[in-house]
């Protein structure tokens, strides 16, 4: 089945730094979604992308749907301590099921 | 609060017992999904419904697992004869699927139901 490769696995940064994480797929995706998950909670939707090349912002977060439709990135600018958590990319593959496939997550730690 | 409600939030059960989780999706959403997540992993798809029809089931959904959505609103996920390997967080999600539109299928998750099998 489809798999998403998400990197990096973990990041340790200082408050105020910018962060970038990305996700790649071996197949074309129709949708890319980015979620944040806190311990013991469900994933919370951050940004949804629906068209190749689309660049969308949500406050300090910016995400892009890659032109090849096989990748996406998420940037966080001027990180703050509450950005700590696990960030997941997810998407629906072209031509197949409309279920969401998830990456393995990027664990972000922000040192104040 | 995304509007997707799950209960119970936590369940501890003895191996061999049956458990049932309930999910109430966002009210106008016609699609409902079940996922399972173990520590250190991303959520894994189990099954989904469009209205009351179960459209797809993962191979992860063994015959001990059954999901229903009888009236196209809330859904239940039952696990029979639980095993220790069933310990995980079970996530429900919902979305609104409009006609033939393939894009715009934004999926919102509930807070999850933790299952511990002892």
Interface residues (C-beta under 8 A of the other chain):
Chain A: X30 X31 X33 X35 X40 X41 X42 X43 X44 X45 X48 X50 X51 X88 X90 X92 X97 X98 X99 X100 X101 X102 X103 X104 X105
Chain B: X2 X4 X6 X33 X35 X40 X41 X42 X43 X44 X45 X48 X56 X58 X91 X93 X97 X102 X103 X104 X105 X106 X107 X108 X109 X110 X111 X112 X114
